[in-house]
């Protein structure tokens, strides 16, 4: 720790301790390094180029060798960003939202799966498929792909 001393210019403030270094540990058997920064950030680097960051606020970040980034936040929220730009967000309750590079969005819940297309078409699956297109037509099919309804 580095000490900064009070002076008359400091208006008589008490000395304070300022961390001015970081710690690096190397685990030879695992060929892994662990760096602890003064602000509490911990970074682990693995031999396969995976990097894990543990932030003081509880956020965890993993950068995989293929540059996929996964973040876990307090409260159970998680997001993953893939190299192609696809983003997956998972809520604490398990609901998953996937944003694709082509503008499509998919929402997966325990009871359904819904795909939204850039042209406004929406497909929903509840054990049967429901398609609504921009012309407001609705088609429903069951798991044997039999047309149930076409409005």
C-alpha positions as CSV (number, residue, x, y, z in Angstrom):
1,X,0.0,0.0,0.0
2,X,1.1,3.5,-0.7
3,X,0.5,6.2,1.9
4,X,-0.4,9.7,1.0
5,X,0.4,12.3,3.7
6,X,-1.7,15.2,4.8
7,X,-0.3,18.7,4.4
8,X,-1.6,22.2,4.9
9,X,-2.7,22.1,1.2
10,X,-5.0,19.1,2.2
11,X,-6.8,21.3,4.7
12,X,-5.6,19.0,7.5
13,X,-7.2,15.8,6.1
14,X,-6.0,12.6,7.7
15,X,-3.5,10.4,5.9
16,X,-5.2,7.8,3.7
17,X,-4.0,4.5,2.3
18,X,-4.2,4.0,-1.4
19,X,-3.7,0.6,-3.0
20,X,-1.1,1.2,-5.7
21,X,-0.4,-2.3,-6.9
22,X,-2.0,-5.5,-8.1
23,X,-1.2,-9.1,-7.2
24,X,-0.4,-11.8,-9.7
25,X,-0.5,-15.5,-8.9
26,X,0.7,-18.2,-11.3
27,X,-0.4,-21.8,-10.8
28,X,2.2,-23.8,-12.6
29,X,0.4,-27.1,-12.6
30,X,-2.7,-25.6,-14.2
31,X,-0.7,-23.0,-16.2
32,X,-3.2,-20.5,-15.0
33,X,-2.6,-16.9,-13.8
34,X,-4.8,-15.0,-11.4
35,X,-4.5,-11.2,-11.2
36,X,-6.2,-9.2,-8.4
37,X,-6.5,-5.5,-9.0
38,X,-6.8,-2.8,-6.3
39,X,-10.5,-2.2,-7.1
40,X,-11.2,-5.8,-6.3
41,X,-11.4,-7.1,-9.9
42,X,-10.0,-10.7,-10.3
43,X,-8.9,-11.9,-13.7
44,X,-8.1,-15.6,-14.4
45,X,-6.3,-16.5,-17.6
46,X,-6.2,-20.1,-18.7
47,X,-3.8,-21.9,-21.1
48,X,-6.6,-22.2,-23.8
49,X,-6.9,-18.4,-23.8
50,X,-10.1,-18.4,-21.9
51,X,-10.3,-15.3,-19.6
52,X,-12.6,-15.1,-16.6
53,X,-13.3,-11.8,-14.8
54,X,-14.9,-11.5,-11.4
55,X,-16.0,-8.0,-10.6
56,X,-16.5,-6.6,-7.0
57,X,-20.3,-6.1,-7.7
58,X,-20.7,-9.9,-8.3
59,X,-20.7,-9.7,-12.1
60,X,-18.9,-12.5,-13.8
61,X,-17.6,-12.3,-17.3
62,X,-16.1,-15.2,-19.3
63,X,-14.4,-14.6,-22.6
64,X,-14.0,-17.9,-24.5
65,X,-11.2,-18.6,-27.0
66,X,-13.6,-18.1,-29.9
67,X,-14.4,-14.6,-28.5
68,X,-17.9,-15.5,-27.2
69,X,-18.5,-13.4,-24.1
70,X,-20.8,-14.6,-21.3
71,X,-21.8,-12.3,-18.5
72,X,-23.7,-13.3,-15.3
73,X,-25.2,-10.5,-13.2
74,X,-26.5,-10.4,-9.7
75,X,-30.1,-11.4,-9.5
76,X,-29.7,-14.3,-11.9
77,X,-29.7,-12.4,-15.3
78,X,-27.2,-13.8,-17.9
79,X,-26.3,-12.7,-21.4
80,X,-24.1,-14.3,-24.0
81,X,-22.7,-12.5,-27.1
82,X,-21.4,-14.7,-29.9
83,X,-18.8,-13.7,-32.5
84,X,-21.4,-13.5,-35.2
85,X,-23.3,-10.8,-33.2
86,X,-26.1,-13.2,-31.9
87,X,-27.1,-12.2,-28.4
88,X,-28.8,-14.5,-25.9
89,X,-30.3,-13.1,-22.7
90,X,-31.6,-15.4,-20.0
91,X,-33.8,-14.1,-17.2
92,X,-33.8,-15.4,-13.6
93,X,-37.0,-17.3,-14.3
94,X,-35.4,-19.1,-17.3
95,X,-37.0,-17.1,-20.1
96,X,-34.6,-16.8,-23.0
97,X,-34.5,-14.0,-25.6
98,X,-32.3,-14.5,-28.6
99,X,-31.4,-11.6,-30.9
100,X,-30.1,-12.8,-34.3
101,X,-27.9,-10.7,-36.6
102,X,-30.5,-10.9,-39.4
103,X,-33.0,-8.9,-37.2
104,X,-35.0,-11.9,-36.0
105,X,-35.8,-12.3,-32.3
106,X,-36.8,-15.5,-30.5
107,X,-38.4,-15.6,-27.1
108,X,-38.4,-19.0,-25.3
109,X,-40.4,-19.5,-22.2
110,X,-41.5,-22.7,-20.3
111,X,-44.8,-22.7,-22.2
112,X,-44.0,-21.3,-25.6
113,X,-41.5,-20.3,-28.2
114,X,-42.1,-17.2,-30.3
115,X,-40.0,-16.0,-33.4
116,X,-40.4,-12.4,-34.6
117,X,-39.2,-11.6,-38.1
118,X,-38.1,-8.2,-39.5
119,X,-41.1,-8.1,-41.9
120,X,-43.5,-8.3,-38.9
121,X,-44.3,-12.0,-39.2
122,X,-44.6,-13.7,-35.8
123,X,-44.5,-17.5,-35.3
124,X,-45.5,-18.9,-32.0
125,X,-45.3,-22.5,-30.8
126,X,-47.4,-23.8,-27.9
127,X,-47.4,-27.5,-28.7
128,X,-48.9,-26.3,-32.0
129,X,-47.5,-23.7,-34.4
130,X,-49.2,-20.3,-35.0
131,X,-48.1,-18.0,-37.7
132,X,-49.3,-14.4,-38.1
133,X,-48.1,-12.5,-41.1
134,X,-48.3,-8.8,-42.0
135,X,-51.5,-9.4,-43.9
136,X,-53.1,-10.4,-40.6
137,X,-53.5,-14.0,-41.7
138,X,-53.3,-16.7,-39.0
139,X,-52.3,-20.3,-39.7
140,X,-52.3,-22.9,-36.9
141,X,-50.7,-26.4,-37.2
142,X,-50.4,-29.1,-34.7
143,X,-47.4,-31.4,-34.2
144,X,-48.4,-33.6,-37.1
145,X,-48.4,-30.5,-39.3
146,X,-52.1,-30.7,-40.1
147,X,-53.6,-27.3,-40.8
148,X,-56.1,-26.5,-38.1
149,X,-57.0,-22.9,-38.9
150,X,-56.4,-20.5,-41.7
151,X,-58.1,-17.1,-41.3
